[in-house]
Amino acid sequence: MRFLVFQHVACEHPGIFRRFFAADGIAWDAIELDEGESIPDLDRYDALWVMGGPMDVWDVEECPWLVDEKRAIRRWVRDLQKPFMGLCLGHQLLADALGGTCGPQRPPEIGILDVMATDAAASDPVFSELPKSFKAVQWHSVRVAQPPEDAVVLAKSDTCPCQAMRVGDRAWSMQYHVEIEESTISDWAKIPAYASALERTNGADALPRMAAAAETHMSSFTTGAEKIYRNFVRAIRA
């Protein structure tokens, strides 16, 4: 199989999933849309992964390539009906591209926070093996306010009612981050927009506290990511 990955900033790549791709011999091409790289022929790929980024779904004047990206996502999911995985901004772009809406997350969710699976997750081919409640890395100030009409919400938090969803039977997305590796928090803190949001939300000493909390939960993050990945691959092969 060959995966196509849309990236919006260099340090928000598939993270730990790169290990799983390599172990399974899955080839993947990363397209840096923020650097002006063009979207390739979609027919060449078996799955599309859309990662996070510091821009918002409505920033089309500052990031005009978002228009083509949403068009590609819509074609991929609706017309080609191929497997899709979206993370953070990728979650929001899926909703926006397919007729849902996004809006401000108040208050922002930044930190190692609780996520709860919905009842629908128990029968979902990708989410069914996840615990009912778990910790996850959050770093967002925008949320999916209204999922697409045919979406099934698979996870929520106390302040964000759509933490994960499935659209149709081959597209999944999550607001929280499952791609976390040991260096992720420190790498993302180098992005000015992320660093200022972290400090504004959690205080001047937020970075070391968040990094320490992430280290405590790294084993469960890795286990959860591998379950998501294995179930996703099993589902798309089926």
N, C-alpha and C positions, 0 to 999 in steps of 0.2 A: 504494500500500500504506500501511497504518497500523500502527505498532508500539506495543505497550504496554510500558512500562518500570517495573519495581519498583525503587524506591530506598529505602535504609535509613539514609542520612545525606546531607545536601544536597550535600556535595562529592564524593560517589562517584556521579557521573552517567556517561553514556556516553562522556564525554571526547572523544577525537579522532573517534569514530564520529559525533558530531553533524555534523561537516563532511561526512562521506560521506552521511548521511541528507539533509542540505540539498542537496547536489549532485545527488542522485537524486530529489529531490522527495518523499521519504518523510516523511509526517507521523508524529509520535510524541507520546504522552502519558506523562508521568512521574507516577507515583503515589508520594507520600512516605508510606510505610507507618508510619515511625517518628513521623510527625506526626499520625497518626490518620486519614489519608485512606483512603477506602473503595475496595476493588477493584471496578472497573466491570464491565459486561457483557462477558464474554470474547468473545462472538460478533462483536463489532464490530472485532476486530483480526486481523491476519494473522501476526504474530510476537510472541513475548514475550521480552524481555530482562530478566534479573534481575542486579542489580549487587551490589557488595560492601557491607560494613558492619562496624562494630565489635562487634556482638553475635555470639553463637554460635548454632548451629542449635537447641541444647537450652535456650536462654534464654527459655522460653515463659512463665515466671512474670513476669519483668521486661518481656518483650515479647510479650504475649498475641496480638498480631496475627500472629505467626509461624505460629500454628495455621491461620488462614484462608489465609495465603500458601502454606503447604505444600499445603493442600487445593486451592487454585487451580492450583498447578503440576502436581499429580497429575492434575487434570481436564484441564488443557491438553495435557499430553503423552500420557496414557493414553486419555482419552475422546475429546477433540477431535482428537488427533494432529496438532497444529499445530506449526510451527517454533519452536524454543526456543534461546536462547543464555544461558548463565549464566557469571558471572565471580566468582571468589573465593568469597564467601559464596553467591552464586548457584549455583556448582558444588556446594558442600556441600548446599545446600537441594534441589537436584535429586536427589542421591543419597539424602538423608534422606526425601524425599517419596515416592520410588519403591522403598523397601524396602532401600536400602543403609544403611551406618552411617558415622558420623564420630567421630573421636577426637582427642586431643591430637597436635600435630605436635612431635616431639622429635628434634632441637632445632628451635625455630621457624625458618622460612625468611623472612628479612628482608634485602633487599639486591638487587643486580643479580647474578643467579645463573644457572647453566647449567640448561637444560632439554633433554631428548633425546626426539625423536620415536620411537615404537615402530614395528615393522614394519607394524602395521595402519594406520598413518597414510598410508602410500604409496598405499593404495587408497581413502582416505576422500575424499568430495567437497569437504570444507572444508579438510582438513589436508594434502592431497597435494602442494601446491606449497611447503610450508615446508621449510627445511633440516633435515638430520638432527639437528643440534645448534645451539642458539641461546641468546642471553642474554635474560633476561626479568626484569621487576620482580616481586619476591615480597614479601608483607607479611602473613604468616599464622602463626597458632599452632594451628590446627585443620586436619585433613586428612580426605579421604575414606579411611576405613580399609577399607571393603568396598563396591565399586561395586554398583549394582543388578545382578540376575542377567543381564539381557540387555545390559549395557553392554560396549562395546569400549574398552579403554584406548588412548589415542592418543599420550600423552606421559608422561614420568616424569622424576624427578630422582634424585640419589644417595640422598636421605633421604625422598622422597615418591613412592611407586610409582604414584599416580594423579594426574598433573598435568593431564590432559585426558581427556575421554571422549565417546563418542557413545552415546546410549541410543535404541534403535530406529533409525529412519533419518531422524529430523527434529529430534532434540534434541542439542545440543552444549554442552559446558561446559569451563571452564579454571580451574585453581587460581591460576595466575599472571595478571598484569594486562597486557592488550594495548591498553587504552584510553588509555594514557599520553600526556599532553601536557607541554609545557614547565613548567607550573605545578603539576603533579600532586603531586610529592614534597613541595613546600613547603606546599601546601594540606592534604594528609593529615597532615603533621606537626603541624598545629594541633589535631588530635583527641587529647585526653589519652591515651586507651588506645593509640593508635598510637605516639605520641611515647614513652611509657614502654616499650612493647615494643621499639621501635627502640633506645633507649638501653640497655636491659637486655641485649639480644642482641649489640649491636655497639659499645657504649661511648659515652661522653659526647659525642664529636665525630662521631657516626655520621651525623647529618643532612647536613652539608656534603659529607662523603665520598660519601654515597649520591646526593645531588643532582648532584655532579660526574660520577659514574659514569653516571648516567642521561643526562646531557647528551651524553656521549661516544657513547652508543648510540642517541640519539634518532632518527637517520635510519633505522636498521634496525628500531626499534620501529614507526615510522610505516609502513614498507614491509610489515612483517609484519601490522600491523593492517589495512591495506588489502587484503591478500591474503585474510585471514580474512573480511573483510566482503564482498568481491566474490564469493568462493566460496560464502558463506552465501546471499547474494541469488540467485546463479545456481542453487543447489541447491533453494531453496524455490520459485523460479519454475518449475523443471523438474517 
